[in-house]
Amino acid sequence: MKRLILAALLACSSSAAAMAADSGPFKGQGAIVFCTEFGDPPAAFLDKDGQTPIGFEIDLMKAIGNRLGVKTELKNFKFASIFAALDSGQCDAVMSQTSKSPERLQIYDFVDYRAQASGILVKKGNPLNLHTYEDLSGRRVAVLLGSANERRLKAVNEKIVSANKSPMEIATYQNNAIAFQDLSLGRVEAFASGSLTLAYFLSTATDKFEIGGLPIPPNTMGIVIPKAQAAKTKAIGDTWKELVASGEAQKILDDWKLGEGTFLCGSTKACD
């Protein structure tokens, strides 16, 4: 009898140890900490009270924490400084509509979670006939500082100059909300961003603006983790797969009415 009891205790102990091992690297710290940017609707922004963070990425980050069995902590950083915050250990991961680039892939691991095209928002009727980034020659365009679209605009600008055309004036902003505000005020003639962001701002004033074009094919957004944190990358990646497989991730996207123009990685479509 004593041997049976001892065996049972050992089995329970082994089972508990296995569960602890399976719970991932976040259990010990009791939370998963995300760096994001609260000026980026509809992904992450502040509610009308000016204090409560909301957005579809906010909901996704909370869902990841719930699946991991830990709290989700959110830290607000301007996008231009968000990687410095990650590098200094102020958070476990960045989730802020971050696209992959060769430079980032050298330093960070990415858990792909969605893909979207990019383009420009312009005045209703598109009086300046702006459809592509090349059409912005001689125009002033707003874009998020440090974003992939800023890099794309700069690359196109070099081609424009080499063709002896007038360069565009690229106005960079700390967040997309301010960039759109300057478009509304007529301080810029176009606003370059991802299709999801453009669709959101278009929904707030459909009678004043339209999407001039989406010339940039869909590119992949990722949750960013330092390469030295492979265990965290695996835990987040496995959790993301569970969210997609269960339909929870798609429900969050649908709740925000963001299904058109974007799709989830790991669903029926593959991401690069």
PATIVEX-418822 format. One record per residue (C-alpha): z, x, y. Coordinates in steps of 0.5 Angstrom, whole numbers. Example, Ala and Ser with C-alpha at 12.3 -4.5 7.8 and 13.67 -1.06 7.14 Angstrom:
REM residues 2
<fimi><w>16</w><u>25</u><v>-9</v></fimi>
<fimi><w>14</w><u>27</u><v>-2</v></fimi>
//
This chain:
REM residues 272
<fimi><w>0</w><u>0</u><v>0</v></fimi>
<fimi><w>2</w><u>6</u><v>5</v></fimi>
<fimi><w>-5</w><u>9</u><v>3</v></fimi>
<fimi><w>-8</w><u>2</u><v>5</v></fimi>
<fimi><w>-5</w><u>2</u><v>11</v></fimi>
<fimi><w>-6</w><u>9</u><v>13</v></fimi>
<fimi><w>-13</w><u>8</u><v>12</v></fimi>
<fimi><w>-14</w><u>2</u><v>16</v></fimi>
<fimi><w>-11</w><u>5</u><v>22</v></fimi>
<fimi><w>-15</w><u>11</u><v>21</v></fimi>
<fimi><w>-21</w><u>6</u><v>21</v></fimi>
<fimi><w>-19</w><u>3</u><v>27</v></fimi>
<fimi><w>-18</w><u>10</u><v>31</v></fimi>
<fimi><w>-25</w><u>12</u><v>29</v></fimi>
<fimi><w>-28</w><u>5</u><v>31</v></fimi>
<fimi><w>-24</w><u>6</u><v>38</v></fimi>
<fimi><w>-27</w><u>13</u><v>38</v></fimi>
<fimi><w>-34</w><u>11</u><v>37</v></fimi>
<fimi><w>-33</w><u>5</u><v>42</v></fimi>
<fimi><w>-31</w><u>10</u><v>47</v></fimi>
<fimi><w>-36</w><u>15</u><v>46</v></fimi>
<fimi><w>-42</w><u>9</u><v>46</v></fimi>
<fimi><w>-39</w><u>7</u><v>53</v></fimi>
<fimi><w>-42</w><u>12</u><v>57</v></fimi>
<fimi><w>-40</w><u>17</u><v>62</v></fimi>
<fimi><w>-38</w><u>12</u><v>67</v></fimi>
<fimi><w>-32</w><u>9</u><v>63</v></fimi>
<fimi><w>-28</w><u>15</u><v>65</v></fimi>
<fimi><w>-29</w><u>14</u><v>73</v></fimi>
<fimi><w>-28</w><u>7</u><v>72</v></fimi>
<fimi><w>-34</w><u>6</u><v>76</v></fimi>
<fimi><w>-42</w><u>7</u><v>77</v></fimi>
<fimi><w>-43</w><u>9</u><v>85</v></fimi>
<fimi><w>-50</w><u>8</u><v>88</v></fimi>
<fimi><w>-52</w><u>11</u><v>94</v></fimi>
<fimi><w>-57</w><u>6</u><v>97</v></fimi>
<fimi><w>-59</w><u>4</u><v>104</v></fimi>
<fimi><w>-57</w><u>-3</u><v>107</v></fimi>
<fimi><w>-63</w><u>-4</u><v>112</v></fimi>
<fimi><w>-68</w><u>-5</u><v>107</v></fimi>
<fimi><w>-69</w><u>-12</u><v>106</v></fimi>
<fimi><w>-70</w><u>-15</u><v>101</v></fimi>
<fimi><w>-68</w><u>-10</u><v>97</v></fimi>
<fimi><w>-61</w><u>-8</u><v>100</v></fimi>
<fimi><w>-59</w><u>-11</u><v>107</v></fimi>
<fimi><w>-53</w><u>-14</u><v>110</v></fimi>
<fimi><w>-51</w><u>-22</u><v>110</v></fimi>
<fimi><w>-51</w><u>-26</u><v>116</v></fimi>
<fimi><w>-43</w><u>-24</u><v>117</v></fimi>
<fimi><w>-46</w><u>-17</u><v>118</v></fimi>
<fimi><w>-41</w><u>-14</u><v>112</v></fimi>
<fimi><w>-43</w><u>-17</u><v>105</v></fimi>
<fimi><w>-49</w><u>-13</u><v>102</v></fimi>
<fimi><w>-54</w><u>-17</u><v>99</v></fimi>
<fimi><w>-61</w><u>-16</u><v>96</v></fimi>
<fimi><w>-65</w><u>-16</u><v>89</v></fimi>
<fimi><w>-63</w><u>-9</u><v>88</v></fimi>
<fimi><w>-56</w><u>-10</u><v>90</v></fimi>
<fimi><w>-56</w><u>-15</u><v>84</v></fimi>
<fimi><w>-59</w><u>-10</u><v>80</v></fimi>
<fimi><w>-54</w><u>-5</u><v>81</v></fimi>
<fimi><w>-48</w><u>-10</u><v>80</v></fimi>
<fimi><w>-52</w><u>-12</u><v>73</v></fimi>
<fimi><w>-52</w><u>-5</u><v>71</v></fimi>
<fimi><w>-45</w><u>-4</u><v>72</v></fimi>
<fimi><w>-43</w><u>-10</u><v>69</v></fimi>
<fimi><w>-47</w><u>-8</u><v>63</v></fimi>
<fimi><w>-44</w><u>-1</u><v>63</v></fimi>
<fimi><w>-37</w><u>-5</u><v>63</v></fimi>
<fimi><w>-35</w><u>-1</u><v>70</v></fimi>
<fimi><w>-35</w><u>-3</u><v>77</v></fimi>
<fimi><w>-41</w><u>-2</u><v>82</v></fimi>
<fimi><w>-39</w><u>2</u><v>88</v></fimi>
<fimi><w>-44</w><u>2</u><v>94</v></fimi>
<fimi><w>-45</w><u>7</u><v>99</v></fimi>
<fimi><w>-49</w><u>6</u><v>105</v></fimi>
<fimi><w>-54</w><u>12</u><v>107</v></fimi>
<fimi><w>-60</w><u>12</u><v>112</v></fimi>
<fimi><w>-66</w><u>14</u><v>107</v></fimi>
<fimi><w>-67</w><u>20</u><v>110</v></fimi>
<fimi><w>-60</w><u>23</u><v>108</v></fimi>
<fimi><w>-59</w><u>19</u><v>102</v></fimi>
<fimi><w>-62</w><u>25</u><v>97</v></fimi>
<fimi><w>-57</w><u>30</u><v>101</v></fimi>
<fimi><w>-51</w><u>25</u><v>99</v></fimi>
<fimi><w>-53</w><u>25</u><v>92</v></fimi>
<fimi><w>-54</w><u>32</u><v>92</v></fimi>
<fimi><w>-47</w><u>33</u><v>94</v></fimi>
<fimi><w>-44</w><u>28</u><v>89</v></fimi>
<fimi><w>-42</w><u>23</u><v>93</v></fimi>
<fimi><w>-46</w><u>18</u><v>88</v></fimi>
<fimi><w>-48</w><u>18</u><v>81</v></fimi>
<fimi><w>-55</w><u>15</u><v>83</v></fimi>
<fimi><w>-60</w><u>13</u><v>88</v></fimi>
<fimi><w>-63</w><u>6</u><v>88</v></fimi>
<fimi><w>-67</w><u>5</u><v>94</v></fimi>
<fimi><w>-74</w><u>3</u><v>93</v></fimi>
<fimi><w>-75</w><u>10</u><v>91</v></fimi>
<fimi><w>-82</w><u>13</u><v>89</v></fimi>
<fimi><w>-83</w><u>18</u><v>84</v></fimi>
<fimi><w>-87</w><u>25</u><v>87</v></fimi>
<fimi><w>-88</w><u>32</u><v>84</v></fimi>
<fimi><w>-83</w><u>35</u><v>89</v></fimi>
<fimi><w>-77</w><u>30</u><v>87</v></fimi>
<fimi><w>-79</w><u>30</u><v>80</v></fimi>
<fimi><w>-77</w><u>38</u><v>80</v></fimi>
<fimi><w>-70</w><u>36</u><v>82</v></fimi>
<fimi><w>-68</w><u>29</u><v>79</v></fimi>
<fimi><w>-69</w><u>25</u><v>73</v></fimi>
<fimi><w>-72</w><u>18</u><v>74</v></fimi>
<fimi><w>-70</w><u>11</u><v>71</v></fimi>
<fimi><w>-77</w><u>7</u><v>72</v></fimi>
<fimi><w>-75</w><u>0</u><v>74</v></fimi>
<fimi><w>-81</w><u>-3</u><v>78</v></fimi>
<fimi><w>-88</w><u>-2</u><v>81</v></fimi>
<fimi><w>-91</w><u>-4</u><v>87</v></fimi>
<fimi><w>-97</w><u>-3</u><v>91</v></fimi>
<fimi><w>-97</w><u>-1</u><v>99</v></fimi>
<fimi><w>-101</w><u>-3</u><v>105</v></fimi>
<fimi><w>-100</w><u>-5</u><v>112</v></fimi>
<fimi><w>-97</w><u>-11</u><v>116</v></fimi>
<fimi><w>-101</w><u>-13</u><v>122</v></fimi>
<fimi><w>-102</w><u>-18</u><v>127</v></fimi>
<fimi><w>-104</w><u>-25</u><v>125</v></fimi>
<fimi><w>-112</w><u>-25</u><v>125</v></fimi>
<fimi><w>-112</w><u>-18</u><v>124</v></fimi>
<fimi><w>-116</w><u>-17</u><v>131</v></fimi>
<fimi><w>-116</w><u>-9</u><v>130</v></fimi>
<fimi><w>-119</w><u>-10</u><v>123</v></fimi>
<fimi><w>-114</w><u>-5</u><v>120</v></fimi>
<fimi><w>-114</w><u>-5</u><v>112</v></fimi>
<fimi><w>-113</w><u>2</u><v>110</v></fimi>
<fimi><w>-109</w><u>8</u><v>112</v></fimi>
<fimi><w>-116</w><u>11</u><v>115</v></fimi>
<fimi><w>-117</w><u>5</u><v>119</v></fimi>
<fimi><w>-111</w><u>7</u><v>123</v></fimi>
<fimi><w>-114</w><u>13</u><v>127</v></fimi>
<fimi><w>-112</w><u>12</u><v>134</v></fimi>
<fimi><w>-107</w><u>7</u><v>133</v></fimi>
<fimi><w>-99</w><u>7</u><v>132</v></fimi>
<fimi><w>-96</w><u>6</u><v>126</v></fimi>
<fimi><w>-89</w><u>5</u><v>124</v></fimi>
<fimi><w>-86</w><u>7</u><v>117</v></fimi>
<fimi><w>-80</w><u>9</u><v>114</v></fimi>
<fimi><w>-77</w><u>16</u><v>115</v></fimi>
<fimi><w>-78</w><u>20</u><v>109</v></fimi>
<fimi><w>-81</w><u>15</u><v>105</v></fimi>
<fimi><w>-87</w><u>16</u><v>100</v></fimi>
<fimi><w>-91</w><u>12</u><v>105</v></fimi>
<fimi><w>-90</w><u>17</u><v>111</v></fimi>
<fimi><w>-92</w><u>23</u><v>106</v></fimi>
<fimi><w>-99</w><u>18</u><v>105</v></fimi>
<fimi><w>-100</w><u>17</u><v>112</v></fimi>
<fimi><w>-99</w><u>24</u><v>114</v></fimi>
<fimi><w>-104</w><u>26</u><v>109</v></fimi>
<fimi><w>-109</w><u>21</u><v>111</v></fimi>
<fimi><w>-108</w><u>24</u><v>118</v></fimi>
<fimi><w>-110</w><u>31</u><v>116</v></fimi>
<fimi><w>-117</w><u>28</u><v>113</v></fimi>
<fimi><w>-118</w><u>24</u><v>120</v></fimi>
<fimi><w>-117</w><u>30</u><v>124</v></fimi>
<fimi><w>-121</w><u>34</u><v>120</v></fimi>
<fimi><w>-127</w><u>29</u><v>121</v></fimi>
<fimi><w>-126</w><u>30</u><v>128</v></fimi>
<fimi><w>-123</w><u>23</u><v>129</v></fimi>
<fimi><w>-117</w><u>21</u><v>133</v></fimi>
<fimi><w>-111</w><u>22</u><v>129</v></fimi>
<fimi><w>-106</w><u>16</u><v>128</v></fimi>
<fimi><w>-99</w><u>16</u><v>132</v></fimi>
<fimi><w>-94</w><u>16</u><v>126</v></fimi>
<fimi><w>-87</w><u>13</u><v>129</v></fimi>
<fimi><w>-82</w><u>14</u><v>124</v></fimi>
<fimi><w>-75</w><u>10</u><v>123</v></fimi>
<fimi><w>-69</w><u>10</u><v>120</v></fimi>
<fimi><w>-70</w><u>3</u><v>116</v></fimi>
<fimi><w>-75</w><u>-2</u><v>115</v></fimi>
<fimi><w>-72</w><u>-7</u><v>119</v></fimi>
<fimi><w>-72</w><u>-3</u><v>126</v></fimi>
<fimi><w>-80</w><u>-1</u><v>124</v></fimi>
<fimi><w>-81</w><u>-9</u><v>123</v></fimi>
<fimi><w>-78</w><u>-10</u><v>130</v></fimi>
<fimi><w>-82</w><u>-5</u><v>133</v></fimi>
<fimi><w>-88</w><u>-9</u><v>130</v></fimi>
<fimi><w>-86</w><u>-15</u><v>133</v></fimi>
<fimi><w>-85</w><u>-13</u><v>140</v></fimi>
<fimi><w>-92</w><u>-10</u><v>140</v></fimi>
<fimi><w>-89</w><u>-2</u><v>140</v></fimi>
<fimi><w>-93</w><u>-1</u><v>134</v></fimi>
<fimi><w>-100</w><u>-4</u><v>132</v></fimi>
<fimi><w>-98</w><u>-4</u><v>124</v></fimi>
<fimi><w>-93</w><u>-3</u><v>119</v></fimi>
<fimi><w>-94</w><u>1</u><v>113</v></fimi>
<fimi><w>-89</w><u>0</u><v>107</v></fimi>
<fimi><w>-89</w><u>-3</u><v>100</v></fimi>
<fimi><w>-92</w><u>-10</u><v>98</v></fimi>
<fimi><w>-85</w><u>-13</u><v>97</v></fimi>
<fimi><w>-82</w><u>-10</u><v>103</v></fimi>
<fimi><w>-89</w><u>-13</u><v>107</v></fimi>
<fimi><w>-88</w><u>-20</u><v>104</v></fimi>
<fimi><w>-81</w><u>-20</u><v>105</v></fimi>
<fimi><w>-82</w><u>-19</u><v>113</v></fimi>
<fimi><w>-89</w><u>-23</u><v>113</v></fimi>
<fimi><w>-84</w><u>-29</u><v>110</v></fimi>
<fimi><w>-80</w><u>-29</u><v>116</v></fimi>
<fimi><w>-86</w><u>-30</u><v>121</v></fimi>
<fimi><w>-92</w><u>-32</u><v>117</v></fimi>
<fimi><w>-95</w><u>-35</u><v>124</v></fimi>
<fimi><w>-95</w><u>-28</u><v>127</v></fimi>
<fimi><w>-97</w><u>-23</u><v>122</v></fimi>
<fimi><w>-101</w><u>-22</u><v>116</v></fimi>
<fimi><w>-102</w><u>-16</u><v>111</v></fimi>
<fimi><w>-108</w><u>-13</u><v>113</v></fimi>
<fimi><w>-109</w><u>-9</u><v>106</v></fimi>
<fimi><w>-106</w><u>-6</u><v>100</v></fimi>
<fimi><w>-110</w><u>0</u><v>99</v></fimi>
<fimi><w>-105</w><u>4</u><v>95</v></fimi>
<fimi><w>-105</w><u>2</u><v>88</v></fimi>
<fimi><w>-98</w><u>1</u><v>85</v></fimi>
<fimi><w>-93</w><u>6</u><v>84</v></fimi>
<fimi><w>-87</w><u>7</u><v>80</v></fimi>
<fimi><w>-80</w><u>6</u><v>83</v></fimi>
<fimi><w>-74</w><u>9</u><v>80</v></fimi>
<fimi><w>-67</w><u>10</u><v>80</v></fimi>
<fimi><w>-65</w><u>17</u><v>81</v></fimi>
<fimi><w>-60</w><u>22</u><v>78</v></fimi>
<fimi><w>-59</w><u>29</u><v>78</v></fimi>
<fimi><w>-62</w><u>33</u><v>72</v></fimi>
<fimi><w>-56</w><u>36</u><v>71</v></fimi>
<fimi><w>-53</w><u>29</u><v>69</v></fimi>
<fimi><w>-57</w><u>28</u><v>63</v></fimi>
<fimi><w>-52</w><u>23</u><v>60</v></fimi>
<fimi><w>-52</w><u>19</u><v>66</v></fimi>
<fimi><w>-59</w><u>18</u><v>66</v></fimi>
<fimi><w>-59</w><u>16</u><v>59</v></fimi>
<fimi><w>-53</w><u>11</u><v>60</v></fimi>
<fimi><w>-57</w><u>8</u><v>66</v></fimi>
<fimi><w>-64</w><u>8</u><v>62</v></fimi>
<fimi><w>-61</w><u>5</u><v>56</v></fimi>
<fimi><w>-58</w><u>-1</u><v>60</v></fimi>
<fimi><w>-64</w><u>-2</u><v>64</v></fimi>
<fimi><w>-68</w><u>-3</u><v>58</v></fimi>
<fimi><w>-62</w><u>-8</u><v>56</v></fimi>
<fimi><w>-63</w><u>-12</u><v>62</v></fimi>
<fimi><w>-70</w><u>-13</u><v>62</v></fimi>
<fimi><w>-70</w><u>-15</u><v>54</v></fimi>
<fimi><w>-65</w><u>-20</u><v>56</v></fimi>
<fimi><w>-69</w><u>-23</u><v>61</v></fimi>
<fimi><w>-63</w><u>-22</u><v>66</v></fimi>
<fimi><w>-67</w><u>-17</u><v>71</v></fimi>
<fimi><w>-73</w><u>-22</u><v>71</v></fimi>
<fimi><w>-69</w><u>-27</u><v>73</v></fimi>
<fimi><w>-66</w><u>-23</u><v>79</v></fimi>
<fimi><w>-73</w><u>-22</u><v>81</v></fimi>
<fimi><w>-75</w><u>-29</u><v>80</v></fimi>
<fimi><w>-68</w><u>-31</u><v>84</v></fimi>
<fimi><w>-71</w><u>-27</u><v>90</v></fimi>
<fimi><w>-78</w><u>-30</u><v>89</v></fimi>
<fimi><w>-81</w><u>-23</u><v>89</v></fimi>
<fimi><w>-85</w><u>-24</u><v>83</v></fimi>
<fimi><w>-92</w><u>-23</u><v>86</v></fimi>
<fimi><w>-94</w><u>-16</u><v>88</v></fimi>
<fimi><w>-89</w><u>-13</u><v>84</v></fimi>
<fimi><w>-87</w><u>-12</u><v>76</v></fimi>
<fimi><w>-81</w><u>-9</u><v>72</v></fimi>
<fimi><w>-82</w><u>-3</u><v>68</v></fimi>
<fimi><w>-81</w><u>-4</u><v>61</v></fimi>
<fimi><w>-83</w><u>-11</u><v>61</v></fimi>
<fimi><w>-90</w><u>-13</u><v>59</v></fimi>
<fimi><w>-93</w><u>-8</u><v>63</v></fimi>
<fimi><w>-92</w><u>0</u><v>63</v></fimi>
<fimi><w>-90</w><u>4</u><v>69</v></fimi>
<fimi><w>-93</w><u>11</u><v>70</v></fimi>
//
